Amino acid sequence: MNMEVPVYPQIVGDTAPRTVETAPTAPTPQNVDVLSRLLQLRQGPTLTAEQRERLETMIEELTISQNEAWALAAEIEQGNRGFLEERHGEIRSKGRKLHALVERLAQELNKAKQGVVATIAARDSAFAAARAMKESEARGEHVPRWATDQELADWRKQVVEAEQAIKEANELVVFATRNEAEALQKFETAQKEYQELGAEEVRVRHLLDGKQYFDPELGLSA
């Protein structure tokens, strides 16, 4: 595999490499603890009386400000922890209720599914009975050869009842299917809320423990 060598532009008249010296930069608050630096300079041999007075004043002011800052930070952190502990308690309480709800809805969904299976089986049975009656009638076996009026009336009644049974069986299948769909929607809604609550519980617990939380969608978060 050939590696491409980068070509850099040359300056006309420049025949030797040169190094550029940069002046040292003064310490800044970004890379030096100002208060610690001032405390070190306290023993400087070249301090004038005016500089020493200003230095002592500034050290005192910075010490007070720093202590106040730490006190404020501790106050805020304590408030945050109190809030997180309270929220964690609320989440766990809600989680117990949601867990019971999801379990109950899962049972209801399973019952609804069984209802669909049962009604479909009943409908198939009603269709089979009606089909058998038609086949019997086609063979002329539905009534005796010399049937009475009552026997013919009874047969017609059976035909009506078979047709009604099919209609009712179809209605029950529709009802059971709708019931299953509603049970599934309730279960999925509760399950989604339960899963989201579980993720929030992990996040809050990690914050209380001072750990990073890995969000599956967003990645690491503080």
N, C-alpha and C positions, 0 to 999 in steps of 0.2 A: 504493500500500500504506500503510495507516494504522498509525503506530507508537503503541503503548500507552505513555503517560507514567506512571511509577510515582508513586503517591500516598503521601506519608510522613505519619505522625501528627504533629500539632502539640501543643505543650505549652501549656496554658491560661495566658494572661498573657505569653507570650513573643512579642514583636513584632519582634525584630531577631535576625539570626543572630549567634551567639556562637562564639568560638574557645576551645578548652580548651588551656591551657598545661600541659605536663608537665615535671617536674623532670628534668634530665639524669641518666642512669643511669651508675653507676660502671663503669669497664672491667671486663670479666669474662674469664676464661680462654678463653671461647668466641670472643671477637673480638679479643683482644690477646695477643701473645707475652709471657708474664709475664717471662721472663728479659730480653728486650730492654727491657721497661718498667722493670725494676729497674735495669738498666745506665744508663738515661736519668736515673733519679732519683738516681743516685749523686752527681751534681753539684749536687743541690738545696741552695740557700743556707740553708734552715731546718732542715737535718738536725741532730738532737741527737747526742751521742756514743753514746747507747744505741741510737738508731735506726740510726746508721751501722754499729755493730757487728752488729746484727741483719741489716741489709741485706747486709753483706759475707758473713756466715755463710750467708744464704739464697742469695746469688748463687753461692757456692762449691758448696753442696749441689745447687742446680739445674743447675749446669754439669756436675757429676759425674753426676747422674741422667740429664741429657740425653745426655751422651757414652755412658753405659752403655746407654741406650735405643737410640741409633743403632747401637752395636756389636751389641746383641741383634737389632735389625731386620736388620742386614747379615748376621749369622750365620744367621738364619732364612731370609732371601731366598736366601742361598747354598745352604742345604740344599734349599730348594724347587726352585731351578734344577737342582741335581744330580739331584734326584728326577725332574724333568720331562725332563731330557736322557736319563736312563736309560730312562724310560718311552717317550720318543720313539724311542729305539733299538729297544726291544722291539716297539713298534707297527710300525715299518718292517720289522723282520725277519719278524714274523708276517704283515704285509701281502704280502710277497713270496711266502710259502708259500701264503697264501690265494688270491693271484692265480693261481698255477699250478694250485691245486686247482679254482678256478672254471672255468678254461680247460679242464681235463681233464673236469670234470663236464658242461660244455657240449657237448663232443664226444661224451661217452657219451649224453647226452640226445638229441642229433641222431641218433646211431646207433640208439637205441631207437625214435625216431619212424620212422626208415626201416624198422626191423624190423616195426612195426605195419602200415605201408603194404604191405610185402612179404607178410606173412602174410594180410592181408585179400585181396590180389590172388590168392594161392594158394588161399584158401578159395573165392573167387568162381569160380576156374577149376575147382575140384573140383565145385562145385555145377553149373556149366555142363556138365561132362562127364557127370554123373549125369543131368541133365535130357535131354541128347541121347540117352543110352542108353534112357531111358524112352520118349522120342518114337519112337526106332527100334523099340522093342518094341511100342509101340501100332500102328505101321504093319506089324508083322510082318516087319521087315527085320533083326531082331537076329541071326537064324540062317538058314541056307539052308532052302529050302522042305522038303526031305527031310533034315533034320539028323540026324546020328548021335547016339548017346548021348554020345559024347565032346564033340561040338560043343555039345550042351545043357549038359553039365557045365562046359565052359569058360565058357559064358555066365553061368551061375549064379555061378561063381567071380568073373567080372568085376563082377557086380552087388555081391557081398559086398565086393570090393576098393574099389569106388566109394563104398559106404557107409562103409567104414573110412577112406577118404581124407577124406571130409567130416568125420568125427568128429575125426580127427587135426588137420585144418585148423582146426576150431573151437577145439581145445585150444591150438594154437599162437597163435591170435589172442588168446585169454584170457591166455596166458603173456606174449605180447609187450605187451599192454595193461598188465598188472600191472608188467612190467619198465619200461615207459615212465613209469608213475605213480611208481614208486620212484626212478627217475632224476630225474624232475622235482622230487620232494621234496628229494632230496639237493642238487640244483643250487640250488633256491630258498633252502634253509637256509644253504648256503655263501655264496650271493650276498648274503643279508641280513647275515650276519656280516661280510662283506667291506665292505659299505656302511657299517655301523655303525663298523667299524674306521677307515674312511676319514674319517668325521666326527670321530672321536676324534683322529685324526692332525692334522686341521686345527685343532681346539681346542687341543691341546697345543702345536702349532707357533706359534699365535697368542699363547699365554701366554708362550712363550719369547721371542717378538719384542716382547712388551709391547703387543700389539694386542688390541682387543675382538673377541670371537668372536660371530658371529650364528648363533644356534641357530634352525633353521627352525620349530621347535615352540615354543620358549620365548622367542625373541627375543634381544636382546643380553644377553650374560653376561660377567662379568669373566674 
